[in-house]
């Protein structure tokens, strides 16, 4: 390239301006390139006396180590080395490419492998608190079992209640059904909390009310326990409960401002497990690192009752070969299946308890409802009774219910 430029100047009798016009470039550009060629392509920023074409990679490493040993407390930057070393950048650059790699090869900074190991240690250390809480919540899966020996058993199942966003008509029906039916088991099948404060949708921090939400859930548990004092209550961890527990293990100043009233609270006190004698099915590892791992971990949360029914917060449960129900999607659907063990059986996707005027969601398309399951524990056969309370009335066990004035909501 340099030879071509010089030839172009010669063709124009040494006139650089004419050569530049012929080449279609600025005269200053041409003059600069000619000067670079004369210097042997050494950049103007380099001292020609520091250019050592005969230096090996080992020579360059020795020079970097020498500079580093002068003051072992000093961070060796590229500019510091350029000023204080005996070699130019082009001398070491042809062997190592970047200054960071040059320092790695000289042992001044960690190798890539050592750096990966360091980052991996930091990554796992960052979730130690989550692992401690995972161990804490695992103790509550079967702490308050209440076995019932009768052949005929009933289970009341509710999902996606979403704390104080619950439809008041739904809440009244759920409590009254528990009081009238006195089920042997009550399953809260995930997302009993909403906790929009920790969600993906934009929220105004001035409206955060985490403590009020927890108190609302405690009041619901208190009413259920009063309505059915002998029932075994089972709380299946959903993705919204995961959000609460995961965020409580974080200690950023902003988060602790939101959660200041909850600081130091344990899992049982947050969820009312001991106070209301609740079993908590929460097998997921809170230390899951990414969305894919979180979904796999949450899929571990399900409960099997009387070897005849399975309840899972997610639709994964439908493929596990049992009658039962899932939540999560806020729309009631029913699938019919058959097995030699259970005969013809149903799998229900439950409606929600969440009001239908939902922010950032097409809540008008949701349905509200819960499920009664009547089981013959001898034959393992189940009769399902879905209670739809999406509208202004509902029928439960021969009794009509109608929305009261304080329960009137838009569709």
Kinemage of the C-alpha trace (Angstrom):
@kinemage 1
@onewidth
@group {chain A} dominant
@subgroup {mainchain}
@vectorlist {calphas} color= white
{ca unk a 1} P 0.000 0.000 0.000
{ca unk a 2} L 2.824 2.434 0.908
{ca unk a 3} L 4.645 1.594 -2.361
{ca unk a 4} L 1.486 2.414 -4.352
{ca unk a 5} L 1.231 5.831 -2.688
{ca unk a 6} L 4.873 6.653 -3.371
{ca unk a 7} L 4.528 5.586 -7.012
{ca unk a 8} L 1.476 7.822 -7.384
{ca unk a 9} L 3.494 10.811 -6.162
{ca unk a 10} L 6.336 10.006 -8.557
{ca unk a 11} L 3.895 9.804 -11.478
{ca unk a 12} L 2.879 13.370 -10.696
{ca unk a 13} L 6.460 14.625 -10.587
{ca unk a 14} L 6.573 14.684 -6.785
{ca unk a 15} L 3.468 16.866 -6.528
{ca unk a 16} L 1.630 15.496 -3.450
{ca unk a 17} L -1.445 17.652 -4.046
{ca unk a 18} L -1.895 16.321 -7.595
{ca unk a 19} L -1.332 12.746 -6.430
{ca unk a 20} L -3.907 13.151 -3.667
{ca unk a 21} L -6.510 14.472 -6.139
{ca unk a 22} L -5.814 11.535 -8.446
{ca unk a 23} L -6.182 9.080 -5.585
{ca unk a 24} L -9.395 10.731 -4.343
{ca unk a 25} L -8.133 11.521 -0.854
{ca unk a 26} L -7.256 14.575 1.178
{ca unk a 27} L -3.716 15.892 0.786
{ca unk a 28} L -3.220 15.751 4.569
{ca unk a 29} L -4.229 12.079 4.592
{ca unk a 30} L -1.764 11.231 1.866
{ca unk a 31} L 1.055 13.130 3.596
{ca unk a 32} L 0.300 11.341 6.881
{ca unk a 33} L 0.431 7.913 5.258
{ca unk a 34} L 3.674 8.739 3.500
{ca unk a 35} L 5.234 9.810 6.797
{ca unk a 36} L 4.051 6.583 8.480
{ca unk a 37} L 5.691 4.603 5.695
{ca unk a 38} L 8.934 6.503 6.181
{ca unk a 39} L 8.926 5.661 9.906
{ca unk a 40} L 8.487 1.969 9.172
{ca unk a 41} L 4.791 1.967 10.157
{ca unk a 42} L 5.567 2.743 13.796
{ca unk a 43} L 2.615 4.755 15.237
{ca unk a 44} L 3.344 8.365 16.124
{ca unk a 45} L 2.358 7.616 19.731
{ca unk a 46} L 5.277 5.229 20.123
{ca unk a 47} L 8.885 5.925 20.910
{ca unk a 48} L 10.972 4.397 18.106
{ca unk a 49} L 13.721 3.651 20.605
{ca unk a 50} L 11.350 1.265 22.421
{ca unk a 51} L 10.503 -0.796 19.362
{ca unk a 52} L 12.206 -4.205 19.699
{ca unk a 53} L 11.336 -6.405 16.753
{ca unk a 54} L 13.576 -9.189 18.057
{ca unk a 55} L 11.923 -9.536 21.488
{ca unk a 56} L 10.188 -12.834 22.220
{ca unk a 57} L 6.962 -13.321 24.200
{ca unk a 58} L 9.098 -14.384 27.178
{ca unk a 59} L 11.115 -11.151 26.957
{ca unk a 60} L 7.908 -9.110 26.998
{ca unk a 61} L 6.565 -11.036 30.004
{ca unk a 62} L 9.814 -10.478 31.883
{ca unk a 63} L 9.568 -6.726 31.253
{ca unk a 64} L 5.963 -6.572 32.527
{ca unk a 65} L 6.896 -8.502 35.660
{ca unk a 66} L 9.832 -6.147 36.221
{ca unk a 67} L 7.553 -3.118 36.116
{ca unk a 68} L 5.044 -4.818 38.424
{ca unk a 69} L 7.752 -5.642 40.979
{ca unk a 70} L 8.800 -1.999 41.355
{ca unk a 71} L 5.671 -1.246 43.363
{ca unk a 72} L 3.581 -4.313 44.164
{ca unk a 73} L 0.751 -2.171 45.563
{ca unk a 74} L 0.213 -0.372 42.266
{ca unk a 75} L -2.299 -1.442 39.654
{ca unk a 76} L -0.465 -1.738 36.330
{ca unk a 77} L -2.491 0.144 33.764
{ca unk a 78} L -1.731 0.223 30.066
{ca unk a 79} L -0.679 3.866 30.200
{ca unk a 80} L 1.552 3.333 33.260
{ca unk a 81} L 3.334 0.492 31.468
{ca unk a 82} L 3.672 2.523 28.262
{ca unk a 83} L 5.421 5.334 30.156
{ca unk a 84} L 7.667 3.276 32.438
{ca unk a 85} L 8.624 0.192 30.406
{ca unk a 86} L 11.470 -0.293 27.927
{ca unk a 87} L 9.245 -1.577 25.132
{ca unk a 88} L 6.659 -0.124 22.793
{ca unk a 89} L 3.076 -1.320 22.503
{ca unk a 90} L 3.765 -2.864 19.114
{ca unk a 91} L 6.508 -5.000 20.698
{ca unk a 92} L 4.163 -6.836 23.103
{ca unk a 93} L 0.963 -6.407 21.088
{ca unk a 94} L 2.011 -8.823 18.339
{ca unk a 95} L 2.317 -11.610 20.935
{ca unk a 96} L -0.715 -11.015 23.187
{ca unk a 97} L -3.221 -8.829 21.327
{ca unk a 98} L -4.720 -7.037 24.332
{ca unk a 99} L -3.116 -5.640 27.482
{ca unk a 100} L -5.478 -7.719 29.635
{ca unk a 101} L -4.283 -10.909 27.972
{ca unk a 102} L -0.665 -9.691 28.325
{ca unk a 103} L -1.229 -9.327 32.092
{ca unk a 104} L -2.899 -12.749 32.286
{ca unk a 105} L 0.055 -14.414 30.560
{ca unk a 106} L 2.457 -12.653 32.920
{ca unk a 107} L 0.455 -13.795 35.953
{ca unk a 108} L -0.360 -10.221 36.968
{ca unk a 109} L -4.112 -10.900 36.843
{ca unk a 110} L -6.185 -14.074 37.105
{ca unk a 111} L -6.311 -16.482 34.201
{ca unk a 112} L -9.654 -16.936 32.477
{ca unk a 113} L -10.153 -20.275 34.221
{ca unk a 114} L -9.352 -18.806 37.640
{ca unk a 115} L -11.626 -15.841 36.953
{ca unk a 116} L -14.508 -18.162 35.980
{ca unk a 117} L -13.998 -20.102 39.186
{ca unk a 118} L -13.966 -16.871 41.194
{ca unk a 119} L -17.214 -15.704 39.590
{ca unk a 120} L -18.811 -19.103 40.165
{ca unk a 121} L -17.931 -18.967 43.870
{ca unk a 122} L -19.404 -15.455 44.114
{ca unk a 123} L -22.557 -16.558 42.283
{ca unk a 124} L -23.210 -19.404 44.704
{ca unk a 125} L -22.271 -17.359 47.765
{ca unk a 126} L -24.885 -14.793 46.719
{ca unk a 127} L -27.714 -17.325 47.201
{ca unk a 128} L -26.667 -18.782 50.558
{ca unk a 129} L -29.566 -16.932 52.224
{ca unk a 130} L -32.024 -18.452 49.743
{ca unk a 131} L -30.693 -21.924 50.508
{ca unk a 132} L -31.188 -21.354 54.232
{ca unk a 133} L -34.804 -20.328 53.647
{ca unk a 134} L -35.324 -23.351 51.355
{ca unk a 135} L -34.310 -25.608 54.235
{ca unk a 136} L -36.570 -23.710 56.646
{ca unk a 137} L -39.725 -23.978 54.555
{ca unk a 138} L -39.149 -27.662 53.740
{ca unk a 139} L -39.879 -28.539 57.391
{ca unk a 140} L -43.540 -27.572 57.015
{ca unk a 141} L -44.709 -29.966 54.303
{ca unk a 142} L -46.168 -32.469 56.752
{ca unk a 143} L -45.980 -30.741 60.123
{ca unk a 144} L -49.723 -30.437 60.681
{ca unk a 145} L -51.162 -33.610 59.164
{ca unk a 146} L -54.704 -34.500 60.211
{ca unk a 147} L -55.445 -38.028 59.010
{ca unk a 148} L -59.097 -38.939 58.587
{ca unk a 149} L -60.135 -42.606 58.533
{ca unk a 150} L -63.599 -42.417 56.956
{ca unk a 151} L -64.244 -43.910 53.538
{ca unk a 152} L -65.795 -40.734 52.151
{ca unk a 153} L -63.529 -37.697 52.105
{ca unk a 154} L -64.016 -34.172 50.773
{ca unk a 155} L -61.421 -31.635 49.710
{ca unk a 156} L -61.979 -27.918 49.057
{ca unk a 157} L -59.508 -26.448 46.559
{ca unk a 158} L -58.874 -22.774 45.746
{ca unk a 159} L -56.172 -21.209 43.594
{ca unk a 160} L -54.902 -17.762 42.595
{ca unk a 161} L -56.701 -15.819 45.313
{ca unk a 162} L -54.172 -12.940 45.098
{ca unk a 163} L -54.608 -11.513 48.612
{ca unk a 164} L -56.494 -8.194 48.794
{ca unk a 165} L -57.215 -8.298 45.045
{ca unk a 166} L -59.603 -11.160 45.799
{ca unk a 167} L -63.204 -10.825 44.625
{ca unk a 168} L -65.225 -10.310 47.870
{ca unk a 169} L -68.068 -12.486 46.535
{ca unk a 170} L -65.606 -15.314 45.889
{ca unk a 171} L -64.159 -14.944 49.389
{ca unk a 172} L -67.565 -15.124 51.059
{ca unk a 173} L -68.532 -18.222 49.072
{ca unk a 174} L -65.239 -19.957 49.843
{ca unk a 175} L -65.544 -19.388 53.595
{ca unk a 176} L -69.243 -20.308 53.711
{ca unk a 177} L -68.605 -23.498 51.711
{ca unk a 178} L -65.870 -24.499 54.154
{ca unk a 179} L -68.263 -23.829 57.044
{ca unk a 180} L -71.160 -25.817 55.555
{ca unk a 181} L -69.246 -28.746 54.041
{ca unk a 182} L -66.567 -29.119 56.742
{ca unk a 183} L -64.082 -30.712 54.292
{ca unk a 184} L -61.422 -33.028 55.638
{ca unk a 185} L -58.797 -31.099 53.643
{ca unk a 186} L -58.498 -27.585 52.259
{ca unk a 187} L -55.901 -27.034 49.531
{ca unk a 188} L -54.723 -23.508 48.745
{ca unk a 189} L -53.246 -24.327 45.380
{ca unk a 190} L -50.702 -21.526 44.874
{ca unk a 191} L -50.699 -17.749 44.380
{ca unk a 192} L -52.691 -17.015 47.482
{ca unk a 193} L -50.540 -13.891 47.543
{ca unk a 194} L -50.371 -11.384 44.716
{ca unk a 195} L -47.443 -9.129 45.700
{ca unk a 196} L -47.452 -6.929 42.630
{ca unk a 197} L -44.616 -5.014 44.338
{ca unk a 198} L -42.286 -7.775 43.162
{ca unk a 199} L -43.898 -8.394 39.774
{ca unk a 200} L -42.778 -7.632 36.246
{ca unk a 201} L -45.374 -4.897 35.730
{ca unk a 202} L -44.604 -1.304 36.677
{ca unk a 203} L -45.808 -0.387 40.152
{ca unk a 204} L -45.817 2.918 42.027
{ca unk a 205} L -43.565 2.329 45.079
{ca unk a 206} L -45.658 4.825 47.041
{ca unk a 207} L -48.538 2.333 46.882
{ca unk a 208} L -46.567 -0.691 48.094
{ca unk a 209} L -48.502 -2.522 50.825
{ca unk a 210} L -46.660 -5.776 51.471
{ca unk a 211} L -47.554 -5.928 55.170
{ca unk a 212} L -51.243 -5.306 54.430
{ca unk a 213} L -51.209 -8.171 51.936
{ca unk a 214} L -49.708 -10.544 54.485
{ca unk a 215} L -52.298 -9.500 57.068
{ca unk a 216} L -55.050 -10.127 54.487
{ca unk a 217} L -53.839 -13.697 53.915
{ca unk a 218} L -53.623 -14.277 57.670
{ca unk a 219} L -57.229 -13.110 58.020
{ca unk a 220} L -58.286 -15.570 55.286
{ca unk a 221} L -56.476 -18.419 57.062
{ca unk a 222} L -58.101 -17.435 60.330
{ca unk a 223} L -61.565 -17.523 58.730
{ca unk a 224} L -60.900 -20.890 57.076
{ca unk a 225} L -59.625 -22.357 60.329
{ca unk a 226} L -62.707 -21.067 62.170
{ca unk a 227} L -65.060 -22.371 59.461
{ca unk a 228} L -63.463 -25.840 59.377
{ca unk a 229} L -61.533 -26.271 62.651
{ca unk a 230} L -60.735 -29.944 62.061
{ca unk a 231} L -59.624 -29.621 58.425
{ca unk a 232} L -56.058 -30.171 57.315
{ca unk a 233} L -55.004 -27.010 55.456
{ca unk a 234} L -52.395 -27.469 52.732
{ca unk a 235} L -50.706 -24.467 51.117
{ca unk a 236} L -48.957 -25.225 47.813
{ca unk a 237} L -46.187 -22.752 46.954
{ca unk a 238} L -46.897 -20.893 43.698
{ca unk a 239} L -44.828 -18.451 41.695
{ca unk a 240} L -46.166 -15.478 43.696
{ca unk a 241} L -45.149 -17.062 47.010
{ca unk a 242} L -41.745 -17.699 45.468
{ca unk a 243} L -41.478 -13.972 44.720
{ca unk a 244} L -42.154 -13.068 48.346
{ca unk a 245} L -39.686 -15.536 49.822
{ca unk a 246} L -36.971 -14.852 47.256
{ca unk a 247} L -37.131 -11.092 47.746
{ca unk a 248} L -37.114 -11.385 51.519
{ca unk a 249} L -33.631 -12.906 51.312
{ca unk a 250} L -32.296 -9.871 49.434
{ca unk a 251} L -30.754 -7.038 51.405
{ca unk a 252} L -30.584 -4.074 49.025
{ca unk a 253} L -31.418 -0.734 50.669
{ca unk a 254} L -34.376 -0.121 48.340
{ca unk a 255} L -35.903 -3.510 49.063
{ca unk a 256} L -35.426 -3.272 52.795
{ca unk a 257} L -37.210 0.097 52.738
{ca unk a 258} L -40.246 -1.667 51.266
{ca unk a 259} L -39.927 -4.625 53.623
{ca unk a 260} L -38.748 -2.820 56.749
{ca unk a 261} L -41.712 -4.082 58.789
{ca unk a 262} L -40.953 -7.663 57.742
{ca unk a 263} L -37.240 -7.673 58.499
{ca unk a 264} L -36.300 -10.726 60.521
{ca unk a 265} L -39.631 -12.519 60.041
{ca unk a 266} L -39.414 -16.243 59.424
{ca unk a 267} L -41.279 -18.257 56.797
{ca unk a 268} L -43.816 -19.654 59.292
{ca unk a 269} L -44.605 -16.235 60.735
{ca unk a 270} L -44.936 -14.641 57.290
{ca unk a 271} L -47.293 -17.318 56.027
{ca unk a 272} L -49.109 -18.057 59.292
{ca unk a 273} L -48.074 -21.721 59.188
{ca unk a 274} L -47.792 -22.307 62.931
{ca unk a 275} L -50.528 -19.907 63.962
{ca unk a 276} L -53.145 -21.559 61.740
{ca unk a 277} L -51.585 -25.052 61.571
{ca unk a 278} L -50.891 -25.085 57.851
{ca unk a 279} L -48.794 -27.587 55.888
{ca unk a 280} L -46.632 -25.805 53.308
{ca unk a 281} L -45.712 -27.788 50.176
{ca unk a 282} L -42.653 -25.858 49.025
{ca unk a 283} L -40.012 -28.117 47.505
{ca unk a 284} L -38.517 -25.603 45.099
{ca unk a 285} L -34.994 -24.340 45.681
{ca unk a 286} L -35.158 -20.557 46.120
{ca unk a 287} L -31.553 -20.373 44.901
{ca unk a 288} L -32.545 -21.159 41.300
{ca unk a 289} L -30.546 -18.796 39.095
{ca unk a 290} L -32.588 -18.242 35.919
{ca unk a 291} L -36.174 -18.348 34.655
{ca unk a 292} L -35.843 -21.855 33.196
{ca unk a 293} L -34.507 -23.237 36.495
{ca unk a 294} L -37.195 -21.403 38.483
{ca unk a 295} L -39.958 -23.008 36.400
{ca unk a 296} L -38.430 -26.465 36.829
{ca unk a 297} L -38.129 -25.951 40.574
{ca unk a 298} L -41.697 -24.653 40.952
{ca unk a 299} L -42.952 -27.714 39.059
{ca unk a 300} L -41.844 -29.809 42.064
{ca unk a 301} L -44.643 -28.315 44.188
{ca unk a 302} L -47.690 -30.581 44.201
{ca unk a 303} L -49.656 -32.679 46.679
{ca unk a 304} L -51.250 -36.145 46.349
{ca unk a 305} L -54.205 -36.943 48.627
{ca unk a 306} L -55.565 -40.407 49.487
{ca unk a 307} L -53.540 -41.831 46.567
{ca unk a 308} L -56.441 -40.596 44.468
{ca unk a 309} L -56.062 -36.854 43.799
{ca unk a 310} L -53.241 -34.562 42.723
{ca unk a 311} L -53.119 -30.780 42.993
{ca unk a 312} L -50.449 -28.741 41.226
{ca unk a 313} L -50.271 -24.999 40.718
{ca unk a 314} L -49.153 -25.448 37.098
{ca unk a 315} L -50.653 -27.453 34.205
{ca unk a 316} L -47.727 -29.911 34.504
{ca unk a 317} L -49.928 -31.873 36.887
{ca unk a 318} L -52.376 -32.819 34.131
{ca unk a 319} L -49.796 -35.180 32.652
{ca unk a 320} L -49.032 -37.000 35.900
{ca unk a 321} L -51.806 -39.607 35.616
{ca unk a 322} L -54.101 -38.516 38.465
{ca unk a 323} L -57.451 -36.794 38.725
{ca unk a 324} L -57.043 -33.321 40.167
{ca unk a 325} L -56.593 -29.651 39.385
{ca unk a 326} L -54.158 -26.874 38.595
{ca unk a 327} L -54.414 -23.117 38.781
{ca unk a 328} L -52.200 -20.319 37.451
{ca unk a 329} L -54.140 -19.427 34.277
{ca unk a 330} L -57.329 -18.043 35.878
{ca unk a 331} L -59.632 -19.851 33.432
{ca unk a 332} L -61.786 -22.876 34.162
{ca unk a 333} L -61.176 -25.769 31.785
{ca unk a 334} L -61.884 -29.490 32.117
{ca unk a 335} L -60.115 -32.446 30.483
{ca unk a 336} L -61.507 -35.984 30.516
{ca unk a 337} L -59.131 -38.936 30.900
{ca unk a 338} L -59.297 -42.642 31.660
{ca unk a 339} L -57.113 -45.038 33.605
{ca unk a 340} L -57.755 -48.584 34.894
{ca unk a 341} L -57.057 -47.323 38.414
{ca unk a 342} L -59.309 -44.263 38.461
{ca unk a 343} L -61.740 -45.081 35.662
{ca unk a 344} L -63.031 -42.094 33.688
{ca unk a 345} L -61.715 -39.064 35.520
{ca unk a 346} L -61.420 -35.296 35.209
{ca unk a 347} L -58.605 -32.785 35.422
{ca unk a 348} L -59.701 -29.221 36.164
{ca unk a 349} L -57.935 -25.957 35.559
{ca unk a 350} L -59.427 -23.665 38.156
{ca unk a 351} L -60.679 -20.157 37.820
{ca unk a 352} L -59.119 -17.542 40.080
{ca unk a 353} L -60.173 -15.607 43.132
{ca unk a 354} L -58.589 -12.450 41.678
{ca unk a 355} L -61.017 -9.681 40.712
{ca unk a 356} L -61.520 -9.408 36.981
{ca unk a 357} L -60.634 -5.705 36.638
{ca unk a 358} L -56.929 -6.579 36.510
{ca unk a 359} L -54.212 -4.082 35.610
{ca unk a 360} L -52.088 -4.955 32.580
{ca unk a 361} L -54.062 -8.183 31.974
{ca unk a 362} L -57.153 -9.234 30.053
{ca unk a 363} L -58.917 -9.985 33.324
{ca unk a 364} L -62.374 -9.759 31.788
{ca unk a 365} L -61.614 -13.103 30.108
{ca unk a 366} L -60.832 -14.826 33.398
{ca unk a 367} L -63.288 -16.836 35.473
{ca unk a 368} L -63.711 -17.036 39.226
{ca unk a 369} L -64.316 -20.319 40.959
{ca unk a 370} L -63.148 -23.092 43.273
{ca unk a 371} L -63.546 -26.854 43.493
{ca unk a 372} L -65.065 -29.450 45.780
{ca unk a 373} L -63.728 -33.004 45.391
{ca unk a 374} L -65.633 -35.919 46.932
{ca unk a 375} L -63.516 -39.076 47.136
{ca unk a 376} L -64.306 -42.733 47.770
{ca unk a 377} L -61.013 -43.751 49.328
{ca unk a 378} L -61.784 -47.454 48.800
{ca unk a 379} L -62.248 -47.285 45.030
{ca unk a 380} L -60.093 -44.136 44.524
{ca unk a 381} L -62.864 -42.598 42.461
{ca unk a 382} L -63.677 -38.874 42.719
{ca unk a 383} L -66.717 -36.733 42.004
{ca unk a 384} L -65.875 -33.101 41.190
{ca unk a 385} L -68.125 -30.145 41.955
{ca unk a 386} L -66.859 -26.901 40.426
{ca unk a 387} L -68.294 -23.707 41.925
{ca unk a 388} L -68.452 -20.878 39.380
{ca unk a 389} L -68.751 -17.461 41.010
{ca unk a 390} L -67.803 -15.278 38.050
{ca unk a 391} L -71.219 -13.646 37.891
{ca unk a 392} L -73.915 -12.282 40.168
{ca unk a 393} L -75.016 -15.598 41.652
{ca unk a 394} L -73.821 -19.090 42.474
{ca unk a 395} L -75.357 -22.405 43.493
{ca unk a 396} L -73.579 -24.494 46.143
{ca unk a 397} L -75.095 -27.614 47.664
{ca unk a 398} L -78.670 -26.608 46.894
{ca unk a 399} L -78.284 -23.062 48.180
{ca unk a 400} L -78.358 -19.961 45.989
{ca unk a 401} L -75.970 -17.117 46.704
{ca unk a 402} L -76.291 -13.630 45.230
{ca unk a 403} L -73.786 -10.803 45.201
{ca unk a 404} L -74.467 -8.202 47.843
{ca unk a 405} L -74.295 -4.496 47.135
{ca unk a 406} L -70.813 -4.208 48.600
{ca unk a 407} L -69.656 -7.083 46.355
{ca unk a 408} L -70.833 -5.633 43.039
{ca unk a 409} L -67.966 -5.496 40.579
{ca unk a 410} L -67.605 -4.750 36.879
{ca unk a 411} L -67.126 -7.726 34.594
